[in-house]
Amino acid sequence: MSGLSTSTFTIRQKNANVKRTFFILSRSFFYMIRYLKTFLVAAELESFSAAGAKLGLTQSAVSIQMKQLEADLGCLLFQRSGKAVQLSDRGRAMLIQIRHVVDMYDALKIQATELVPETIGLGAISTVQSSLLPGILRKFKERCPHARINICPGTSAELLAKVDSRELDMAVMIKPHFGIPSDLEWMPLIDDIFVAIAASSVKEPMDEWASQLPFIRYDRRSFGGRIVDRFLRRHKILIREGMELDEPNIIVKMVAQGLGWSIIPAALLDVPSVSSIQTAELPGNPVCRNIGLLIRPPVAEASAIRVLVNQFEDTVRLLDI
């Protein structure tokens, strides 16, 4: 073997075999626990079809699981008579032990969520980082001084992908218009209303800004930018394209320098307090972006995560938005 000694190859092969064996055992344990839980439901309802309906399985899937469990344990757990089933003597004798095994496993899962994560992976869009996050983290550290937080910036689309792929535990972001993945949890926080802005030196009324000034566009690749784009299309507003970027706070600075006008979410940026900027309400129904917390349920019950979520809720509740 070129460049690889026999002993090195043997060690790597053994490591690979160990990993493969561990994977097989882990997978077998996962299925065994699932089958034991199915057994408990079937034993309670005395029906495979009723157990399947409760667990979201077909009757045949429950039957297959029970046959596999019986083969693994080497005994008959149920007496079958047509569609009705009853525990066998062996099944009834093992019921308490099986329930104990399942309870122990569930207790381990609860303990794991209490201990993990020691380090919280938190994603946040730029406007949240520059407005809400510093004060929230200061109060959070007062209550959880030993907790560590890794903050990841990004667009809402990027943060959604990272939470979904388990790179992050949670993210403060804009709710996507296409919905939330079913295995993630969404907690609404703020309805951030969009306004039109221009430099205070602009004398024309708002309905003339589109024809008179370049438009500084909120990046259409972001969830917030798509909201603006849909508004412009819906109201058939023709704009003079100027520049496009994904940082609303930078857009405010560009507008303040007289480089054009824009449509941005204003609440978290506190735009009305910027003296060099004038604002105007958009025509029609209010346009807003829904900002909230996207959380992976397996870590949602960890004590530090709960404290951080509560701090977000308490802070938002005090805002006049």
Secondary structure, DSSP 8 states (H G I E B T S, - for coil): -TT--HHHHHHHHHHHHHHHHHHHHHHHHHHHHHHHHHHHHHHHHTBHHHHHHHHT--HHHHHHHHHHHHHHHTS--EEEETTEEEE-HHHHHHHHHHHHHHHHHHHHHHHHHHH--SEEEEEE-HHHHHTTHHHHHHHHHHH-TT-EEEEEE--HHHHHHHHHTTS-SEEEEE--TT---TTSEEEEEEEEEEEEEEETT--S-GGGHHHHSEEEEE-TTSHHHHHHHHHHHHTT---EEEEEES-HHHHHHHHHTTS-BEEEE-TTTTGGG-TTEEEE--SSS--EEEEEEEE-HHHHTSHHHHHHHHHHHHHHHHS--
